[in-house]
Amino acid sequence: MSNVYLKGLNSLRFFAAFFVIISHGQISVWKLGFEKFKTLAVFSRGGDAVEFFYVLSGFLITYLLQKEINQTGTVSIRNFYLRRVFRIWPLYFLIVTIGFVFLGILYPKLTGQHFFEFPLWKGFLLFICFLPNLATSLYSTGMLFPLRTIGVEEQYYLFWAPLVKLFRNKLAYLIAVFIVLSYIWYYLLASGKFPFSATLTTFLMTQKFYAMATGGLFGLILYKYPEQYRQSLFAKRPLQWIVFLVIVYYYLIGYLGPLYPGEDILHFIMCGFYGLLILSLCLLDRPVVNLEKKPLVYLGTISYGLYMCHMLVDYILRFTLIKIHGERIGFGILMPVYHILLLGGAIILASLSYKYFESYFLRLKERYA
């Protein structure tokens, strides 16, 4: 079941990782003293790309759970969690360990200053308990900040698989109710309708479960209603082009001008666009854009490593440039060079991680799960 391959998903994973990487890279360029292009959308879409990851993840997991239900009549919670453990945990814990050694031990020795504003045992406990999003809500965590996304996904799947098993005969109703409730919950949180502390509100707002629930809806459509989708208006080429161009416009240029309905509502709408793009790539023989290209597929295959490892490359690169006074290079050269080195370094590190580290656990995933 876990060997299911869906067209376009790997390439979409890479593009999501790419926008996260360049957004973090540009922040480092700004920290080096070059604050140009702060208003350009292309350098500030890291958070949106994370939402894209959430939609992709919810889409695939719900699709696989529905497939398992159809094949076996139920959901094996044990196997579901084993698949998550073997895919996510090894690299997650490796990066957590590297981050605490690098920032908690080496950084103070090299600079004479503490990086973390919390006791190492306390922060480490939050990360190993898969509460990195709580840690980032309480403290500055530096290169470990992107790991909060992994915490959000693990928290979601902690209850999603049991719910799917419980309501396996009414999965469409479960998804519909959860989408409505999660959207309302997040909107009320963002609107400040609850008397929560700022820290608690920040933590709860990291849990963008509405995005994963939206992905789940499209995963269900893919498995149960593929022909209905192919015959629908959404599969027509004009609407496909609209979906694709809206996403490209949003990521490269900015908001939707007079159509901009408010930040939170716009995020909800974009999740729907992501789902439609995913469906068109997976289901249609001739989608408006073909992302099944070998280089993109490979980069998507190692996208988890790209996401997890890029901040290590970013910190080493920025620290090195500070030491050698790289700002003397000038902005016109520094910015493109920084992004090229960051992306190239992340690809190399992710490739090594996938080949020599992650692949071992992926084989265990298939053997035992």
C-alpha positions as CSV (number, residue, x, y, z in Angstrom):
1,M,0.0,0.0,0.0
2,S,2.8,2.5,0.9
3,N,4.4,1.9,-2.6
4,V,1.6,3.8,-4.3
5,Y,3.0,6.3,-6.8
6,L,0.9,9.3,-7.8
7,K,2.0,11.5,-10.7
8,G,3.2,15.0,-9.9
9,L,3.4,14.7,-6.1
10,N,7.2,14.4,-5.9
11,S,7.7,17.5,-8.1
12,L,5.1,19.5,-6.0
13,R,7.0,18.5,-2.9
14,F,10.2,19.9,-4.3
15,F,8.6,23.2,-5.3
16,A,7.2,23.6,-1.8
17,A,10.6,22.8,-0.3
18,F,12.2,25.3,-2.8
19,F,10.1,28.2,-1.6
20,V,10.8,27.4,2.0
21,I,14.6,27.3,1.3
22,I,14.7,30.6,-0.7
23,S,12.6,32.4,1.9
24,H,15.0,31.3,4.7
25,G,18.0,32.1,2.5
26,Q,16.7,35.6,1.8
27,I,16.3,36.2,5.5
28,S,20.0,35.3,5.9
29,V,20.9,37.7,3.1
30,W,18.9,40.5,4.9
31,K,20.8,39.6,8.2
32,L,24.0,40.1,6.3
33,G,23.0,43.7,5.8
34,F,21.3,43.7,2.4
35,E,17.6,44.5,3.0
36,K,16.4,44.9,-0.6
37,F,13.4,43.1,-2.1
38,K,11.7,42.7,1.3
39,T,8.3,43.3,-0.4
40,L,8.8,40.7,-3.1
41,A,6.3,37.8,-2.7
42,V,8.7,35.2,-4.0
43,F,11.0,35.6,-1.0
44,S,8.1,35.5,1.6
45,R,6.2,32.4,0.6
46,G,7.9,29.9,3.0
47,G,4.8,29.8,5.3
48,D,2.5,29.3,2.3
49,A,4.7,26.5,1.0
50,V,4.4,24.8,4.4
51,E,0.6,24.9,4.0
52,F,1.1,23.4,0.6
53,F,3.1,20.6,2.3
54,Y,0.2,20.1,4.7
55,V,-2.3,19.8,1.9
56,L,-0.1,17.3,0.1
57,S,0.4,15.3,3.3
58,G,-3.3,15.2,4.2
59,F,-4.1,14.3,0.6
60,L,-1.7,11.3,0.4
61,I,-2.4,9.9,3.9
62,T,-6.2,10.0,3.6
63,Y,-5.9,8.5,0.1
64,L,-3.8,5.6,1.5
65,L,-6.1,5.1,4.5
66,Q,-9.1,4.9,2.2
67,K,-7.2,2.4,0.0
68,E,-6.4,0.3,3.1
69,I,-10.1,0.4,4.2
70,N,-11.2,-0.8,0.8
71,Q,-8.6,-3.6,0.7
72,T,-8.8,-4.9,4.3
73,G,-12.1,-3.4,5.7
74,T,-10.3,-1.5,8.4
75,V,-7.2,0.5,9.3
76,S,-4.2,-0.9,11.1
77,I,-3.2,1.8,13.6
78,R,0.0,-0.1,14.4
79,N,1.1,-0.2,10.8
80,F,0.1,3.4,10.2
81,Y,2.3,4.6,13.0
82,L,5.1,2.3,12.1
83,R,5.2,3.9,8.6
84,R,5.3,7.3,10.2
85,V,8.1,6.3,12.6
86,F,10.4,4.8,9.9
87,R,9.8,7.7,7.5
88,I,9.9,10.7,9.8
89,W,11.6,10.0,13.1
90,P,15.2,9.0,12.1
91,L,16.0,12.2,10.3
92,Y,14.0,14.3,12.7
93,F,15.9,13.1,15.7
94,L,19.2,13.4,13.8
95,I,18.5,17.1,13.0
96,V,17.3,17.7,16.6
97,T,20.6,16.3,17.9
98,I,22.7,18.2,15.4
99,G,20.8,21.4,16.2
100,F,21.3,21.2,20.0
101,V,25.0,20.3,19.6
102,F,25.6,23.1,17.1
103,L,23.6,25.8,18.8
104,G,23.6,24.6,22.4
105,I,27.3,23.5,22.7
106,L,29.4,24.7,19.8
107,Y,27.9,28.1,19.3
108,P,28.6,29.2,22.9
109,K,32.2,27.9,22.7
110,L,32.8,29.8,19.4
111,T,31.2,33.1,20.3
112,G,31.2,33.2,24.1
113,Q,27.4,33.8,24.0
114,H,24.5,31.5,24.6
115,F,22.2,31.0,21.7
116,F,19.2,29.3,23.4
117,E,17.3,31.3,26.0
118,F,16.1,28.1,27.7
119,P,17.8,25.2,29.6
120,L,19.0,22.6,27.1
121,W,17.1,19.8,28.8
122,K,13.8,21.7,28.6
123,G,14.1,22.5,24.9
124,F,15.3,19.0,24.1
125,L,12.4,17.5,25.9
126,L,9.9,19.5,23.9
127,F,11.5,18.4,20.7
128,I,11.8,14.7,21.5
129,C,8.1,14.8,22.6
130,F,7.2,16.1,19.2
131,L,6.2,19.6,20.5
132,P,8.6,21.7,18.4
133,N,5.8,24.0,17.5
134,L,5.3,24.7,21.3
135,A,9.1,25.2,21.6
136,T,9.1,27.8,18.7
137,S,6.1,29.5,20.3
138,L,7.9,29.9,23.6
139,Y,11.5,30.5,22.5
140,S,13.8,31.4,19.6
141,T,15.0,28.1,18.2
142,G,17.1,29.1,15.3
143,M,17.9,26.4,12.8
144,L,15.4,24.1,14.5
145,F,12.5,26.4,13.7
146,P,11.3,24.5,10.5
147,L,10.9,21.3,12.6
148,R,7.7,22.7,14.0
149,T,6.0,21.6,10.8
150,I,6.9,18.0,11.6
151,G,5.4,18.4,15.1
152,V,2.1,19.7,13.6
153,E,1.9,16.7,11.2
154,E,2.6,14.2,14.0
155,Q,0.0,15.8,16.2
156,Y,-2.6,15.7,13.4
157,Y,-2.0,12.0,12.6
158,L,-2.1,11.1,16.3
159,F,-5.9,11.5,16.1
160,W,-6.6,11.3,12.3
161,A,-5.9,7.6,11.8
162,P,-8.0,6.5,14.7
163,L,-10.9,8.8,13.6
164,V,-10.7,7.4,10.0
165,K,-10.8,3.9,11.4
166,L,-13.8,4.7,13.7
167,F,-15.7,6.5,10.9
168,R,-14.4,4.4,8.0
169,N,-17.9,3.8,6.7
170,K,-18.7,7.5,6.8
171,L,-15.4,9.0,5.8
172,A,-16.9,11.7,3.6
173,Y,-19.0,13.0,6.5
174,L,-16.0,12.9,8.8
175,I,-13.9,15.0,6.4
176,A,-16.7,17.5,5.8
177,V,-17.3,18.0,9.5
178,F,-13.6,18.3,10.3
179,I,-13.0,20.8,7.5
180,V,-15.8,23.0,8.8
181,L,-14.8,22.8,12.4
182,S,-11.1,23.3,11.7
183,Y,-11.7,26.3,9.5
184,I,-14.0,27.9,12.0
185,W,-11.6,27.1,14.9
186,Y,-8.6,28.7,13.1
187,Y,-10.5,31.7,12.0
188,L,-11.7,32.4,15.5
189,L,-8.2,32.0,16.8
190,A,-6.8,34.4,14.2
191,S,-9.5,36.9,15.1
192,G,-8.6,36.8,18.8
193,K,-12.1,35.5,19.8
194,F,-10.7,33.4,22.6
195,P,-9.2,34.7,25.9
196,F,-6.0,32.7,25.4
197,S,-2.5,34.0,26.2
198,A,-0.4,35.2,23.2
199,T,1.9,32.1,23.6
200,L,-1.0,29.7,23.6
201,T,-2.6,31.4,20.6
202,T,0.6,31.3,18.7
203,F,1.0,27.6,19.5
204,L,-2.5,26.7,18.5
205,M,-2.2,28.7,15.3
206,T,0.7,26.6,14.2
207,Q,-1.7,23.7,14.0
208,K,-3.1,24.4,10.6
209,F,-5.2,21.2,10.6
210,Y,-7.6,22.8,8.1
211,A,-4.9,22.5,5.4
212,M,-4.5,18.7,6.0
213,A,-8.2,18.3,6.2
214,T,-8.6,20.0,2.9
215,G,-6.0,17.7,1.4
216,G,-7.9,14.8,2.8
217,L,-11.0,15.9,0.9
218,F,-9.1,15.8,-2.4
219,G,-7.5,12.5,-1.4
220,L,-11.0,11.0,-0.9
221,I,-12.1,12.4,-4.3
222,L,-9.1,10.8,-6.0
223,Y,-9.9,7.4,-4.6
224,K,-13.7,7.3,-4.7
225,Y,-14.8,9.8,-7.3
226,P,-12.1,10.0,-10.0
227,E,-14.5,9.7,-12.9
228,Q,-16.8,12.4,-11.5
229,Y,-13.9,14.7,-11.2
230,R,-12.7,14.0,-14.8
231,Q,-16.2,14.9,-16.0
232,S,-16.5,18.0,-13.9
233,L,-15.9,21.6,-14.7
234,F,-12.7,21.6,-12.6
235,A,-11.1,19.2,-15.0
236,K,-11.6,21.5,-18.0
237,R,-8.5,23.1,-19.3
238,P,-9.6,26.7,-18.9
239,L,-10.2,26.2,-15.2
240,Q,-7.0,24.2,-14.9
241,W,-5.1,27.2,-16.3
242,I,-6.9,29.5,-13.9
243,V,-5.9,27.3,-10.9
244,F,-2.3,27.0,-12.1
245,L,-1.8,30.7,-12.9
246,V,-3.4,31.9,-9.7
247,I,-0.9,29.8,-7.7
248,V,2.0,31.0,-9.9
249,Y,0.9,34.6,-9.5
250,Y,0.5,34.3,-5.8
251,Y,3.9,32.8,-5.2
252,L,5.8,35.0,-7.6
253,I,4.1,38.4,-7.6
254,G,1.7,38.8,-4.6
255,Y,-1.8,39.0,-3.4
256,L,-4.9,39.0,-5.6
257,G,-5.4,42.7,-5.7
258,P,-9.0,43.7,-5.3
259,L,-10.0,40.1,-4.8
260,Y,-7.9,39.9,-1.6
261,P,-10.5,38.9,1.0
262,G,-8.3,39.0,4.2
263,E,-5.2,37.0,5.1
264,D,-6.9,34.0,6.8
265,I,-9.7,33.6,4.2
266,L,-7.1,33.8,1.4
267,H,-5.1,31.0,3.0
268,F,-8.2,28.9,3.1
269,I,-8.9,29.6,-0.6
270,M,-5.3,28.8,-1.6
271,C,-5.6,25.4,0.1
272,G,-8.5,24.6,-2.3
273,F,-6.4,25.7,-5.2
274,Y,-3.6,23.4,-4.1
275,G,-6.0,20.5,-3.9
276,L,-7.3,21.2,-7.4
277,L,-3.7,21.4,-8.8
278,I,-2.8,18.1,-7.1
279,L,-5.9,16.3,-8.5
280,S,-5.3,17.5,-12.0
281,L,-1.7,16.3,-12.0
282,C,-2.6,12.9,-10.5
283,L,-5.8,12.2,-12.5
284,L,-5.7,13.8,-15.9
285,D,-3.8,12.4,-18.9
286,R,-3.0,15.9,-20.2
287,P,-2.8,18.4,-17.3
288,V,-1.9,21.9,-18.3
289,V,1.6,21.5,-16.8
290,N,3.6,18.2,-16.9
291,L,5.8,17.9,-13.8
292,E,6.8,14.3,-14.4
293,K,10.4,15.2,-15.2
294,K,13.2,13.0,-13.9
295,P,15.2,15.8,-12.2
296,L,12.0,17.2,-10.5
297,V,10.9,13.7,-9.5
298,Y,14.3,13.0,-7.9
299,L,14.4,16.4,-6.1
300,G,10.9,15.6,-4.8
301,T,12.0,12.2,-3.6
302,I,14.7,13.9,-1.4
303,S,12.4,16.8,-0.5
304,Y,12.1,15.7,3.2
305,G,15.9,15.9,3.5
306,L,15.9,19.2,1.7
307,Y,13.4,20.6,4.1
308,M,15.1,19.2,7.2
309,C,18.7,19.9,6.3
310,H,18.7,23.2,4.6
311,M,18.9,25.3,7.8
312,L,22.1,23.5,8.7
313,V,23.6,24.6,5.4
314,D,22.1,28.1,5.8
315,Y,23.7,28.6,9.3
316,I,27.1,27.3,8.2
317,L,27.0,29.4,5.1
318,R,25.9,32.6,6.9
319,F,28.4,32.0,9.7
320,T,31.2,31.5,7.2
321,L,30.3,34.7,5.3
322,I,30.3,36.7,8.5
323,K,33.7,35.4,9.4
324,I,35.2,36.3,6.0
325,H,33.3,39.6,5.8
326,G,31.4,38.3,2.8
327,E,29.3,41.5,2.7
328,R,32.2,43.2,0.9
329,I,31.1,41.2,-2.2
330,G,28.2,43.5,-2.8
331,F,24.5,42.7,-2.9
332,G,24.3,42.1,-6.7
333,I,26.7,39.2,-6.4
334,L,26.0,38.0,-2.8
335,M,22.3,37.4,-3.1
336,P,22.3,35.0,-6.2
337,V,25.5,33.3,-5.0
338,Y,24.0,32.8,-1.5
339,H,20.9,31.2,-2.9
340,I,22.8,29.0,-5.3
341,L,25.2,27.8,-2.6
342,L,22.3,27.2,-0.2
343,L,20.2,25.3,-2.6
344,G,23.2,23.3,-4.0
345,G,24.4,22.5,-0.5
346,A,21.0,21.4,0.6
347,I,20.6,19.1,-2.4
348,I,24.0,17.5,-1.8
349,L,23.2,17.0,1.9
350,A,19.7,15.7,1.3
351,S,21.0,13.3,-1.4
352,L,23.6,11.9,1.0
353,S,21.0,11.6,3.7
354,Y,18.6,9.8,1.5
355,K,21.1,7.4,0.1
356,Y,23.1,6.5,3.2
357,F,20.7,7.2,6.1
358,E,17.0,7.5,5.2
359,S,17.0,4.6,2.7
360,Y,17.8,2.1,5.5
361,F,14.8,3.1,7.5
362,L,12.6,3.2,4.4
363,R,13.5,-0.5,3.8
364,L,12.5,-1.2,7.4
365,K,9.2,0.7,6.8
366,E,8.3,-1.6,3.9
367,R,9.5,-4.7,5.8
368,Y,7.7,-4.2,9.1
369,A,4.8,-1.9,8.1
